[in-house]
Amino acid sequence: MTSMLTPTKTEYDSWLIEMPPEMAQAAQVAEGSYIVFQISDGKVLAEILPSAPPEIKEMVRQISEQFHDAFAEMKRLGD
């Protein structure tokens, strides 16, 4: 791999990493997939989450646009 992977911490004991293309290819999964690492009982568990299909991405984009002001206000208030 040519670059450093930076995980995103979730509110639980888990971390999310977007798989680089060469890792996705080696795992034979779609590009844009993620790996979720979880810590449980002193062990690290991993699960691959596939990339969202185009129709879901479009639906999220539309909802985000439609409710942009409401989302901005929730963010301002701290959810």
N, CA, C and O atoms as a GROMACS GRO file, in nm:
protein
  316
    1MET      N    1   0.082  -0.117   0.000
    1MET     CA    2   0.000   0.000   0.000
    1MET      C    3   0.087   0.124   0.000
    1MET      O    4   0.193   0.128   0.062
    2THR      N    5   0.041   0.223  -0.070
    2THR     CA    6   0.124   0.341  -0.087
    2THR      C    7   0.094   0.452   0.014
    2THR      O    8   0.174   0.545   0.026
    3SER      N    9  -0.017   0.445   0.086
    3SER     CA   10  -0.050   0.554   0.177
    3SER      C   11  -0.093   0.500   0.313
    3SER      O   12  -0.126   0.382   0.328
    4MET      N   13  -0.092   0.588   0.410
    4MET     CA   14  -0.133   0.553   0.546
    4MET      C   15  -0.285   0.553   0.554
    4MET      O   16  -0.350   0.644   0.504
    5LEU      N   17  -0.342   0.450   0.618
    5LEU     CA   18  -0.487   0.444   0.636
    5LEU      C   19  -0.521   0.513   0.767
    5LEU      O   20  -0.460   0.484   0.870
    6THR      N   21  -0.617   0.603   0.765
    6THR     CA   22  -0.657   0.675   0.885
    6THR      C   23  -0.796   0.630   0.926
    6THR      O   24  -0.893   0.657   0.854
    7PRO      N   25  -0.808   0.562   1.039
    7PRO     CA   26  -0.940   0.516   1.082
    7PRO      C   27  -1.024   0.629   1.140
    7PRO      O   28  -0.972   0.728   1.190
    8THR      N   29  -1.154   0.611   1.131
    8THR     CA   30  -1.249   0.703   1.193
    8THR      C   31  -1.306   0.632   1.315
    8THR      O   32  -1.361   0.523   1.304
    9LYS      N   33  -1.293   0.693   1.432
    9LYS     CA   34  -1.344   0.634   1.556
    9LYS      C   35  -1.494   0.654   1.563
    9LYS      O   36  -1.544   0.762   1.532
   10THR      N   37  -1.566   0.551   1.603
   10THR     CA   38  -1.709   0.563   1.624
   10THR      C   39  -1.733   0.580   1.773
   10THR      O   40  -1.639   0.578   1.852
   11GLU      N   41  -1.859   0.597   1.812
   11GLU     CA   42  -1.887   0.617   1.955
   11GLU      C   43  -1.873   0.487   2.032
   11GLU      O   44  -1.869   0.490   2.155
   12TYR      N   45  -1.867   0.376   1.967
   12TYR     CA   46  -1.846   0.247   2.032
   12TYR      C   47  -1.700   0.210   2.016
   12TYR      O   48  -1.623   0.287   1.959
   13ASP      N   49  -1.660   0.095   2.065
   13ASP     CA   50  -1.520   0.052   2.050
   13ASP      C   51  -1.500  -0.007   1.911
   13ASP      O   52  -1.474  -0.126   1.895
   14SER      N   53  -1.514   0.079   1.810
   14SER     CA   54  -1.494   0.035   1.673
   14SER      C   55  -1.433   0.148   1.592
   14SER      O   56  -1.444   0.266   1.626
   15TRP      N   57  -1.368   0.109   1.483
   15TRP     CA   58  -1.302   0.204   1.394
   15TRP      C   59  -1.338   0.167   1.252
   15TRP      O   60  -1.351   0.050   1.219
   16LEU      N   61  -1.355   0.269   1.169
   16LEU     CA   62  -1.397   0.251   1.031
   16LEU      C   63  -1.286   0.300   0.939
   16LEU      O   64  -1.235   0.410   0.955
   17ILE      N   65  -1.250   0.216   0.841
   17ILE     CA   66  -1.145   0.250   0.746
   17ILE      C   67  -1.196   0.223   0.605
   17ILE      O   68  -1.246   0.114   0.576
   18GLU      N   69  -1.185   0.324   0.517
   18GLU     CA   70  -1.219   0.300   0.378
   18GLU      C   71  -1.107   0.220   0.314
   18GLU      O   72  -0.990   0.255   0.328
   19MET      N   73  -1.143   0.113   0.246
   19MET     CA   74  -1.042   0.026   0.185
   19MET      C   75  -0.984   0.092   0.061
   19MET      O   76  -1.058   0.138  -0.026
   20PRO      N   77  -0.851   0.099   0.051
   20PRO     CA   78  -0.792   0.148  -0.073
   20PRO      C   79  -0.820   0.048  -0.186
   20PRO      O   80  -0.844  -0.070  -0.160
   21PRO      N   81  -0.816   0.094  -0.311
   21PRO     CA   82  -0.849   0.006  -0.423
   21PRO      C   83  -0.772  -0.126  -0.425
   21PRO      O   84  -0.830  -0.231  -0.454
   22GLU      N   85  -0.641  -0.122  -0.394
   22GLU     CA   86  -0.565  -0.248  -0.400
   22GLU      C   87  -0.608  -0.346  -0.291
   22GLU      O   88  -0.601  -0.467  -0.311
   23MET      N   89  -0.653  -0.294  -0.176
   23MET     CA   90  -0.701  -0.382  -0.069
   23MET      C   91  -0.836  -0.441  -0.108
   23MET      O   92  -0.861  -0.560  -0.086
   24ALA      N   93  -0.924  -0.359  -0.166
   24ALA     CA   94  -1.054  -0.408  -0.211
   24ALA      C   95  -1.037  -0.516  -0.318
   24ALA      O   96  -1.108  -0.616  -0.318
   25GLN      N   97  -0.942  -0.493  -0.408
   25GLN     CA   98  -0.917  -0.592  -0.513
   25GLN      C   99  -0.865  -0.722  -0.452
   25GLN      O  100  -0.909  -0.830  -0.493
   26ALA      N  101  -0.774  -0.713  -0.357
   26ALA     CA  102  -0.720  -0.834  -0.293
   26ALA      C  103  -0.828  -0.911  -0.219
   26ALA      O  104  -0.825  -1.034  -0.213
   27ALA      N  105  -0.925  -0.839  -0.161
   27ALA     CA  106  -1.035  -0.903  -0.087
   27ALA      C  107  -1.150  -0.941  -0.178
   27ALA      O  108  -1.247  -1.004  -0.134
   28GLN      N  109  -1.141  -0.904  -0.305
   28GLN     CA  110  -1.244  -0.931  -0.405
   28GLN      C  111  -1.378  -0.871  -0.366
   28GLN      O  112  -1.482  -0.937  -0.373
   29VAL      N  113  -1.374  -0.743  -0.324
   29VAL     CA  114  -1.495  -0.668  -0.292
   29VAL      C  115  -1.494  -0.540  -0.374
   29VAL      O  116  -1.392  -0.503  -0.432
   30ALA      N  117  -1.608  -0.473  -0.378
   30ALA     CA  118  -1.621  -0.350  -0.458
   30ALA      C  119  -1.535  -0.238  -0.400
   30ALA      O  120  -1.520  -0.226  -0.279
   31GLU      N  121  -1.478  -0.157  -0.490
   31GLU     CA  122  -1.406  -0.038  -0.444
   31GLU      C  123  -1.503   0.052  -0.369
   31GLU      O  124  -1.622   0.057  -0.401
   32GLY      N  125  -1.453   0.121  -0.269
   32GLY     CA  126  -1.538   0.205  -0.185
   32GLY      C  127  -1.594   0.132  -0.066
   32GLY      O  128  -1.670   0.188   0.013
   33SER      N  129  -1.557   0.003  -0.051
   33SER     CA  130  -1.600  -0.073   0.066
   33SER      C  131  -1.522  -0.028   0.188
   33SER      O  132  -1.418   0.036   0.176
   34TYR      N  133  -1.573  -0.060   0.305
   34TYR     CA  134  -1.511  -0.022   0.432
   34TYR      C  135  -1.481  -0.145   0.515
   34TYR      O  136  -1.542  -0.250   0.497
   35ILE      N  137  -1.385  -0.130   0.606
   35ILE     CA  138  -1.358  -0.232   0.707
   35ILE      C  139  -1.394  -0.171   0.842
   35ILE      O  140  -1.353  -0.059   0.873
   36VAL      N  141  -1.470  -0.244   0.921
   36VAL     CA  142  -1.501  -0.202   1.057
   36VAL      C  143  -1.423  -0.294   1.150
   36VAL      O  144  -1.439  -0.416   1.146
   37PHE      N  145  -1.340  -0.233   1.234
   37PHE     CA  146  -1.266  -0.307   1.336
   37PHE      C  147  -1.335  -0.284   1.469
   37PHE      O  148  -1.365  -0.170   1.504
   38GLN      N  149  -1.360  -0.391   1.544
   38GLN     CA  150  -1.421  -0.380   1.676
   38GLN      C  151  -1.334  -0.453   1.777
   38GLN      O  152  -1.272  -0.554   1.746
   39ILE      N  153  -1.331  -0.400   1.898
   39ILE     CA  154  -1.258  -0.465   2.006
   39ILE      C  155  -1.360  -0.530   2.098
   39ILE      O  156  -1.454  -0.466   2.144
   40SER      N  157  -1.341  -0.659   2.123
   40SER     CA  158  -1.432  -0.734   2.208
   40SER      C  159  -1.356  -0.845   2.279
   40SER      O  160  -1.293  -0.928   2.215
   41ASP      N  161  -1.363  -0.845   2.410
   41ASP     CA  162  -1.298  -0.949   2.491
   41ASP      C  163  -1.151  -0.966   2.458
   41ASP      O  164  -1.102  -1.078   2.449
   42GLY      N  165  -1.081  -0.855   2.440
   42GLY     CA  166  -0.938  -0.860   2.413
   42GLY      C  167  -0.901  -0.904   2.273
   42GLY      O  168  -0.785  -0.933   2.245
   43LYS      N  169  -0.999  -0.911   2.184
   43LYS     CA  170  -0.973  -0.951   2.046
   43LYS      C  171  -1.018  -0.840   1.951
   43LYS      O  172  -1.106  -0.761   1.984
   44VAL      N  173  -0.957  -0.837   1.835
   44VAL     CA  174  -0.997  -0.743   1.731
   44VAL      C  175  -1.076  -0.821   1.626
   44VAL      O  176  -1.026  -0.918   1.568
   45LEU      N  177  -1.199  -0.778   1.604
   45LEU     CA  178  -1.285  -0.839   1.504
   45LEU      C  179  -1.295  -0.744   1.385
   45LEU      O  180  -1.293  -0.622   1.403
   46ALA      N  181  -1.304  -0.798   1.266
   46ALA     CA  182  -1.314  -0.714   1.146
   46ALA      C  183  -1.429  -0.762   1.059
   46ALA      O  184  -1.457  -0.881   1.049
   47GLU      N  185  -1.494  -0.665   0.996
   47GLU     CA  186  -1.603  -0.695   0.904
   47GLU      C  187  -1.594  -0.599   0.786
   47GLU      O  188  -1.566  -0.481   0.804
   48ILE      N  189  -1.619  -0.650   0.666
   48ILE     CA  190  -1.618  -0.566   0.546
   48ILE      C  191  -1.760  -0.522   0.518
   48ILE      O  192  -1.852  -0.603   0.509
   49LEU      N  193  -1.777  -0.390   0.503
   49LEU     CA  194  -1.906  -0.333   0.465
   49LEU      C  195  -1.897  -0.289   0.319
   49LEU      O  196  -1.809  -0.210   0.285
   50PRO      N  197  -1.986  -0.338   0.234
   50PRO     CA  198  -1.980  -0.300   0.092
   50PRO      C  199  -2.018  -0.154   0.072
   50PRO      O  200  -2.086  -0.094   0.156
   51SER      N  201  -1.974  -0.101  -0.038
   51SER     CA  202  -2.011   0.035  -0.077
   51SER      C  203  -2.160   0.039  -0.106
   51SER      O  204  -2.218  -0.059  -0.152
   52ALA      N  205  -2.222   0.153  -0.078
   52ALA     CA  206  -2.365   0.168  -0.108
   52ALA      C  207  -2.386   0.169  -0.259
   52ALA      O  208  -2.306   0.225  -0.332
   53PRO      N  209  -2.495   0.107  -0.305
   53PRO     CA  210  -2.523   0.110  -0.448
   53PRO      C  211  -2.558   0.252  -0.494
   53PRO      O  212  -2.598   0.335  -0.412
   54PRO      N  213  -2.543   0.280  -0.623
   54PRO     CA  214  -2.567   0.416  -0.675
   54PRO      C  215  -2.705   0.472  -0.641
   54PRO      O  216  -2.717   0.592  -0.613
   55GLU      N  217  -2.808   0.388  -0.642
   55GLU     CA  218  -2.943   0.440  -0.613
   55GLU      C  219  -2.955   0.485  -0.466
   55GLU      O  220  -3.028   0.580  -0.438
   56ILE      N  221  -2.886   0.420  -0.375
   56ILE     CA  222  -2.888   0.462  -0.234
   56ILE      C  223  -2.809   0.592  -0.219
   56ILE      O  224  -2.852   0.683  -0.149
   57LYS      N  225  -2.694   0.601  -0.285
   57LYS     CA  226  -2.615   0.725  -0.280
   57LYS      C  227  -2.696   0.843  -0.332
   57LYS      O  228  -2.690   0.952  -0.275
   58GLU      N  229  -2.770   0.822  -0.442
   58GLU     CA  230  -2.853   0.928  -0.498
   58GLU      C  231  -2.966   0.966  -0.402
   58GLU      O  232  -2.996   1.084  -0.386
   59MET      N  233  -3.027   0.868  -0.338
   59MET     CA  234  -3.134   0.895  -0.243
   59MET      C  235  -3.080   0.978  -0.125
   59MET      O  236  -3.146   1.073  -0.081
   60VAL      N  237  -2.962   0.944  -0.075
   60VAL     CA  238  -2.901   1.019   0.034
   60VAL      C  239  -2.871   1.162  -0.010
   60VAL      O  240  -2.892   1.256   0.066
   61ARG      N  241  -2.821   1.178  -0.132
   61ARG     CA  242  -2.792   1.312  -0.184
   61ARG      C  243  -2.918   1.397  -0.189
   61ARG      O  244  -2.917   1.513  -0.149
   62GLN      N  245  -3.027   1.337  -0.238
   62GLN     CA  246  -3.153   1.411  -0.248
   62GLN      C  247  -3.207   1.450  -0.111
   62GLN      O  248  -3.251   1.563  -0.091
   63ILE      N  249  -3.204   1.358  -0.017
   63ILE     CA  250  -3.251   1.386   0.119
   63ILE      C  251  -3.165   1.492   0.184
   63ILE      O  252  -3.215   1.582   0.252
   64SER      N  253  -3.034   1.482   0.162
   64SER     CA  254  -2.941   1.580   0.218
   64SER      C  255  -2.972   1.720   0.164
   64SER      O  256  -2.970   1.817   0.240
   65GLU      N  257  -2.998   1.730   0.036
   65GLU     CA  258  -3.034   1.859  -0.025
   65GLU      C  259  -3.168   1.909   0.028
   65GLU      O  260  -3.182   2.026   0.065
   66GLN      N  261  -3.266   1.821   0.033
   66GLN     CA  262  -3.401   1.858   0.073
   66GLN      C  263  -3.405   1.909   0.217
   66GLN      O  264  -3.476   2.006   0.246
   67PHE      N  265  -3.331   1.846   0.306
   67PHE     CA  266  -3.336   1.880   0.448
   67PHE      C  267  -3.207   1.948   0.496
   67PHE      O  268  -3.173   1.941   0.614
   68HIS      N  269  -3.136   2.014   0.403
   68HIS     CA  270  -3.008   2.078   0.437
   68HIS      C  271  -3.021   2.173   0.554
   68HIS      O  272  -2.939   2.169   0.646
   69ASP      N  273  -3.123   2.259   0.552
   69ASP     CA  274  -3.139   2.358   0.661
   69ASP      C  275  -3.166   2.290   0.795
   69ASP      O  276  -3.111   2.331   0.897
   70ALA      N  277  -3.248   2.187   0.794
   70ALA     CA  278  -3.278   2.115   0.919
   70ALA      C  279  -3.153   2.046   0.973
   70ALA      O  280  -3.128   2.048   1.093
   71PHE      N  281  -3.074   1.984   0.884
   71PHE     CA  282  -2.951   1.918   0.928
   71PHE      C  283  -2.851   2.019   0.981
   71PHE      O  284  -2.782   1.993   1.079
   72ALA      N  285  -2.842   2.136   0.917
   72ALA     CA  286  -2.751   2.240   0.963
   72ALA      C  287  -2.792   2.288   1.103
   72ALA      O  288  -2.706   2.312   1.188
   73GLU      N  289  -2.922   2.303   1.124
   73GLU     CA  290  -2.971   2.348   1.256
   73GLU      C  291  -2.945   2.242   1.363
   73GLU      O  292  -2.907   2.276   1.475
   74MET      N  293  -2.964   2.115   1.331
   74MET     CA  294  -2.935   2.008   1.428
   74MET      C  295  -2.787   2.008   1.463
   74MET      O  296  -2.750   1.990   1.579
   75LYS      N  297  -2.703   2.027   1.362
   75LYS     CA  298  -2.560   2.031   1.386
   75LYS      C  299  -2.524   2.150   1.475
   75LYS      O  300  -2.442   2.138   1.566
   76ARG      N  301  -2.586   2.265   1.446
   76ARG     CA  302  -2.561   2.385   1.526
   76ARG      C  303  -2.602   2.364   1.672
   76ARG      O  304  -2.534   2.409   1.764
   77LEU      N  305  -2.714   2.294   1.692
   77LEU     CA  306  -2.763   2.270   1.827
   77LEU      C  307  -2.692   2.155   1.898
   77LEU      O  308  -2.710   2.134   2.018
   78GLY      N  309  -2.612   2.081   1.824
   78GLY     CA  310  -2.541   1.967   1.882
   78GLY      C  311  -2.621   1.839   1.875
   78GLY      O  312  -2.608   1.753   1.961
   79ASP      N  313  -2.702   1.826   1.772
   79ASP     CA  314  -2.785   1.707   1.748
   79ASP      C  315  -2.878   1.687   1.863
   79ASP      O  316  -2.957   1.592   1.863
   0.00000   0.00000   0.00000
